[in-house]
Amino acid sequence: MSESVNFDPKNQPNRVQRQNQTYGPNRPIGVPQPGVPSFSETLQQAQEIRFSNHAQQRIEKRQINLGENGMNRLAQAVEKAEQKGGKSSLVLMDDMAFIVNVQERMVVTAMDSKARGKGVFTQIDTVVFADESEKSNSGTSTIEKSA
């Protein structure tokens, strides 16, 4: 039932032949394909912030406008949470609050000061302040114990 495989070490592809072989979905190594994102483009997309359907609905309903500056601040806050090992973070920015799944880089919900409910946030492990300027404040605080 099993077929024998003949292996001839002298009949192996050379370096140029291996380089021209296709891998994955018929893609040669090192040759960019039209319409297929490069690794750096894929990496950049993976680092972008995404919004769940729920968060998108809340942003539209509450007329929250982030703009490019707000998106950059939100992305930097998620980066801080990720560096500290956060998984589910509350990101506070101006009068807005975002619950973010840090590992997925996805905003789960968004609220402004008018629609914050009772102001109680559960099942989060980190809080990050998305400051206007990184130079003015690092976004982290230290609590000192008094004697």
DOLUM-679602 format. One line per field, with one value per residue (C-alpha): residue in three letters; residue number from 1; x, y, z. Coordinates in Angstrom, 1 decimal. Layout:
! residues N
selo <- ala, ...
timi <- NUM, ...
c1 <- X, ...
c2 <- Y, ...
c3 <- Z, ...
//
This chain:
! residues 147
selo <- met, ser, glu, ser, val, asn, phe, asp, pro, lys, asn, gln, pro, asn, arg, val, gln, arg, gln, asn, gln, thr, tyr, gly, pro, asn, arg, pro, ile, gly, val, pro, gln, pro, gly, val, pro, ser, phe, ser, glu, thr, leu, gln, gln, ala, gln, glu, ile, arg, phe, ser, asn, his, ala, gln, gln, arg, ile, glu, lys, arg, gln, ile, asn, leu, gly, glu, asn, gly, met, asn, arg, leu, ala, gln, ala, val, glu, lys, ala, glu, gln, lys, gly, gly, lys, ser, ser, leu, val, leu, met, asp, asp, met, ala, phe, ile, val, asn, val, gln, glu, arg, met, val, val, thr, ala, met, asp, ser, lys, ala, arg, gly, lys, gly, val, phe, thr, gln, ile, asp, thr, val, val, phe, ala, asp, glu, ser, glu, lys, ser, asn, ser, gly, thr, ser, thr, ile, glu, lys, ser, ala
timi <- 1, 2, 3, 4, 5, 6, 7, 8, 9, 10, 11, 12, 13, 14, 15, 16, 17, 18, 19, 20, 21, 22, 23, 24, 25, 26, 27, 28, 29, 30, 31, 32, 33, 34, 35, 36, 37, 38, 39, 40, 41, 42, 43, 44, 45, 46, 47, 48, 49, 50, 51, 52, 53, 54, 55, 56, 57, 58, 59, 60, 61, 62, 63, 64, 65, 66, 67, 68, 69, 70, 71, 72, 73, 74, 75, 76, 77, 78, 79, 80, 81, 82, 83, 84, 85, 86, 87, 88, 89, 90, 91, 92, 93, 94, 95, 96, 97, 98, 99, 100, 101, 102, 103, 104, 105, 106, 107, 108, 109, 110, 111, 112, 113, 114, 115, 116, 117, 118, 119, 120, 121, 122, 123, 124, 125, 126, 127, 128, 129, 130, 131, 132, 133, 134, 135, 136, 137, 138, 139, 140, 141, 142, 143, 144, 145, 146, 147
c1 <- 0.0, 2.8, 4.9, 8.7, 10.3, 13.6, 15.9, 19.0, 21.2, 22.8, 19.4, 18.5, 17.5, 20.3, 19.9, 18.5, 16.0, 14.9, 14.5, 12.2, 10.0, 6.6, 5.5, 2.1, -0.5, 1.9, 4.1, 7.8, 10.0, 11.2, 9.1, 6.3, 3.0, 0.5, -2.5, -0.8, 0.3, 3.9, 5.0, 5.5, 2.0, 0.6, 2.5, 1.3, -2.3, -1.9, -0.8, -3.7, -6.6, -9.9, -13.4, -16.0, -19.5, -20.7, -18.0, -18.8, -22.5, -21.7, -19.3, -21.9, -24.8, -22.8, -21.3, -17.7, -15.2, -11.6, -9.8, -6.2, -4.8, -7.3, -6.6, -2.8, -3.4, -5.6, -3.0, -0.2, -2.3, -3.0, 0.8, 1.4, -1.1, 0.5, 4.0, 2.7, 1.0, -2.6, -5.3, -8.4, -7.9, -9.8, -8.3, -9.2, -8.9, -10.2, -13.9, -14.1, -13.5, -12.7, -12.7, -10.0, -9.1, -5.3, -4.3, -6.7, -6.0, -9.8, -12.0, -14.9, -17.0, -16.7, -18.4, -18.3, -19.0, -22.7, -23.1, -20.9, -23.7, -23.0, -19.3, -18.3, -16.0, -15.6, -13.3, -10.4, -6.9, -5.3, -6.2, -4.2, -4.4, -4.2, -2.4, -2.5, 1.3, 3.7, 6.3, 4.1, 3.2, 4.2, 0.7, 1.9, 1.7, 3.5, 1.7, 3.9, 3.2, 3.2, 4.9
c2 <- 0.0, 2.5, 3.7, 3.8, 7.2, 7.5, 10.0, 11.0, 13.6, 14.5, 15.4, 18.2, 21.7, 24.3, 27.6, 29.5, 26.7, 26.8, 30.6, 30.3, 27.7, 28.8, 28.6, 29.1, 30.2, 30.0, 32.9, 32.9, 33.9, 37.5, 38.5, 41.0, 40.0, 42.6, 42.8, 40.8, 42.9, 42.8, 41.7, 45.3, 46.2, 43.2, 44.1, 47.7, 46.5, 44.2, 47.2, 49.4, 49.8, 48.1, 48.8, 46.1, 46.5, 47.5, 50.2, 51.5, 51.8, 53.6, 56.0, 56.9, 57.1, 59.3, 61.3, 60.7, 62.2, 60.9, 62.3, 61.4, 62.8, 60.9, 57.7, 58.2, 58.8, 55.7, 53.6, 54.9, 54.1, 50.6, 50.2, 51.3, 48.8, 46.0, 46.9, 46.6, 43.2, 44.5, 42.4, 44.4, 48.1, 51.2, 54.0, 57.5, 60.3, 63.9, 63.3, 59.9, 56.3, 53.2, 49.6, 47.9, 44.3, 44.9, 41.5, 42.0, 45.8, 46.2, 48.8, 46.9, 49.9, 53.7, 56.3, 60.0, 61.9, 62.1, 58.3, 56.7, 54.9, 54.6, 55.2, 51.6, 49.6, 45.9, 43.2, 45.4, 44.9, 48.2, 51.9, 54.1, 57.9, 58.8, 62.1, 65.0, 65.2, 62.4, 65.1, 66.7, 63.4, 59.8, 58.5, 56.5, 57.3, 56.2, 55.9, 56.4, 54.9, 57.5, 56.6
c3 <- 0.0, 0.7, -2.1, -1.8, -2.0, -3.9, -2.4, -4.4, -2.6, -5.9, -7.4, -5.1, -6.2, -6.0, -4.3, -7.3, -8.0, -4.3, -4.4, -7.5, -5.8, -4.7, -1.2, 0.4, -2.2, -5.2, -4.0, -4.8, -1.9, -2.0, -5.0, -4.3, -5.8, -7.0, -4.7, -1.9, 1.1, 2.1, 5.5, 6.7, 5.5, 7.3, 10.4, 10.3, 9.8, 12.8, 14.9, 14.0, 16.4, 15.3, 16.6, 17.4, 15.9, 19.3, 19.7, 16.2, 17.1, 20.3, 18.6, 16.0, 18.5, 20.9, 18.1, 19.3, 16.9, 17.4, 14.3, 13.5, 16.7, 18.8, 17.0, 17.5, 21.2, 21.5, 19.7, 22.0, 25.0, 23.8, 23.2, 26.9, 28.2, 26.1, 27.4, 31.0, 30.3, 30.2, 28.6, 29.1, 29.5, 30.3, 28.2, 29.4, 26.9, 27.5, 28.4, 26.7, 27.9, 25.9, 26.9, 24.8, 24.3, 24.3, 22.7, 19.8, 19.7, 19.5, 21.1, 22.7, 23.7, 23.8, 26.0, 26.6, 29.9, 29.1, 28.6, 31.2, 33.0, 36.7, 36.2, 37.2, 35.0, 35.7, 34.3, 33.4, 34.5, 33.5, 33.2, 30.8, 30.4, 26.7, 27.3, 24.8, 24.7, 25.7, 26.6, 29.3, 31.1, 30.6, 31.4, 34.4, 38.1, 41.2, 44.5, 47.5, 50.9, 53.7, 57.0
//
